[in-house]
Amino acid sequence: GAVVSQHPSRVICKSGTSVKIECRSLDFQATTMFWYRQFPKQSLMLMATSNEGSKATYEQGVEKDKFLINHASLTLSTLTVTSAHPEDSSFYICSARAVDTQYFGPGTRLTVL
Amino acid sequence: KNEVEQSPQNLTAQEGEFITINCSYSVGISALHWLQQHPGGGIVSLFMLSSGKKKHGRLIATINIQEKHSSLHITASHPRDSAVYICAVRGGSQGNLIFGKGTKLSVKP
């Protein structure tokens, strides 16, 4: 079946640094990819929707200059957390839309010290 | 009121029990997803429904569009079924998913 991968699965970084998370659809082309954030014991919250070759659409309250999204190809989207702060520590999940459903990546746990 | 409500919030069962998790929503939808999130965080899509009923192994999902309600059933539950089960609805063909808060299931041996 369709698989979505994320890399890295875990990352620890110092405050003020930038972290890039990759999301790949492994056996299908995804024109639309989604980035979610999940805090402990909370629902997934949509951060942004990215369409291949165009600018991402950010949800209200999500800083586009802080969370840079690039969807350069039909199989790869990246999320860069710039100037990370401890409050950015969270579980980041990407998802890719196929023709009739949506597949989720395994997530990336970010810890900012 | 949340657009997607799940019940119960937490559920503890003994191995072998029949389990039902409910999801009610208040918006018009084009599809409903049931997702399973493991303790490590990874999410698996279990079902996508727009009508009727689907079955996969010991899992059964039903949806009643008129009543805006869906149920996820697990037959002969097993400790490995322990996870958070999330209901998510899509508001339109291109709409985003709206997630419920999840139901944490623990199955004891």
Contacts between the chains, C-beta under 8 A, distances in Angstrom:
chain1	res1	chain2	res2	distance
A	34	B	96	7.4
A	34	B	97	7.8
A	38	B	41	7.5
A	42	B	101	7.6
A	43	B	86	7.5
A	43	B	99	4.5
A	43	B	100	6.9
A	43	B	101	5.0
A	43	B	102	6.7
A	44	B	86	7.4
A	44	B	99	5.0
A	46	B	96	5.7
A	46	B	97	7.4
A	49	B	96	6.8
A	91	B	41	5.2
A	93	B	41	7.5
A	93	B	43	6.4
A	100	B	48	7.3
A	101	B	33	7.7
A	101	B	45	6.5
A	101	B	48	4.9
A	102	B	33	7.0
A	102	B	45	6.9
A	102	B	48	7.9
A	102	B	97	6.7
A	103	B	45	6.2
A	104	B	35	7.1
A	104	B	42	7.8
A	104	B	43	3.9
A	104	B	44	7.4
A	104	B	45	6.4
A	105	B	43	7.9
A	106	B	40	7.8
A	106	B	41	7.2
A	106	B	42	4.1
A	106	B	43	7.7
A	107	B	40	8.0
A	107	B	41	4.3
A	107	B	42	6.0
A	107	B	43	7.2
A	109	B	41	6.7
